[in-house]
Amino acid sequence: MARLSILFLLHFVLMPAFATQGQSVKTGAQVLVESDFARLQGLRTGLIVNHTARAGNKHLINLVHEADGVTVAALFGPEHGLRGLEEDGVFIADGVDDMTGAPIYSLYGQSRQPTPAMLEGLDVLVFDIQDVGARFYTFISTMGLAMQSAAKAGLPFIVLDRPNPLSGSYVSGFVLEPEQTSFVGQYAIPVAHGLTIGELARLIQGERLLSGLEELELEVIAMEGWTRDMQWPDTGLPWVNTSPNIPSFETALVYPGTCFFESTSASEGRGTTQPFVHVGAPWADGAELAHRLNDYDLAGVTFEAVTFTPRPTEGMDLNPKLSGQKLGGLRIKVSDRLKYRPVEVGIHILHVFYNAAPDAYDFLSRPQWLARLSGTDRLHSMLGSMQPADIIASWQEEVADFKARSQRYYLYD
């Protein structure tokens, strides 16, 4: 097994630019640290973390390792790896952490969830990974599957809560249909679910969205100072790239809508410095597409014609779609983040591209992936037969039902 050092991780991502001056929210990790790790005293602890698991300017692994009476007995890494550097979909091997001597188990390799052998000798599992608030971001699938493993092993499962960057009030998109269940959609929730990761864990258990969790001892260490109307910039917390192609809050904000372009032959901006903010295709007339979209007068956003050429980009994407080709397309310019509605905007952009494409069948080159991402196979036919406003209206009833059910799992006002 490869040997990895968490010290390299810290050197790479925790630079002075990420200082926490002006912070108004304390994450669950920070609350745990300030309790002197009272909840973990005397316990052999398994940490499910990546590079985002930090409190102040230190990584949680370092902090737990330095704490008296707590043992880092195993480390578990999700998609993109413990350091968050691997590209989407890349198989990740197990390893050993040089600093703690703990085994590093990949949850994006031979197994997507901890096995009984991985959990042997542990007293507790702790989950601390920053989510982006979108159903198809795989960290929440990793969390749920790890909850299942903990339940089978009789281990307590502790979630250190973190903000939903989109806020706790924005909920939108189709609710996942059972036949579309996959690793990019484990739960019957909307595209933008409006929950913190701790609240989501409570909902997964309480609504039985996964089997075998009835007896799980689930605990959420809540944040302090977070309210449902906060988007990421309101928290005072520094942004750490949650994955290679989510380098900023701006990207995280548009991602729930433009991720749909992964199912098309067009580019979702990978291979540029603006992934998911730029979308384009070899045939696209950016000025015409921008004109059509600006005519909708969507709240909080305008559209600007751009040309761009996706290229292999170290640390982001070494094999981007349409690499080396000059593309016409759009830049999404968010003018008011509080009014911006990413899923609704994404539907408008996808609809305009679909209906402008020389060959709609060729444009929507991966219809099954669109169904996985959107949560339904209905969207494909809707793009050719309905206006964006009607598509958006079609999910309002299911979203209202989800919001009513999810409120009982809220931890914050």
PyMOL commands that set and color helices and strands:
alter all, ss='L'
color gray80, all
select helices_A, chain A and resi 6-13+16-18+28-34+38-40+60-66+116-119+139-153+178-180+197-206+232-235+249-263+286-295+342-356+360-363+367-374+378-385+388-393+396-409
alter helices_A, ss='H'
color red, helices_A
select strands_A, chain A and resi 2-4+44-49+54-55+58-59+71-77+95-97+103-106+124-128+157-160+218-221+278-281+301-308+327-334
alter strands_A, ss='S'
color yellow, strands_A
deselect
rebuild
show_as cartoon
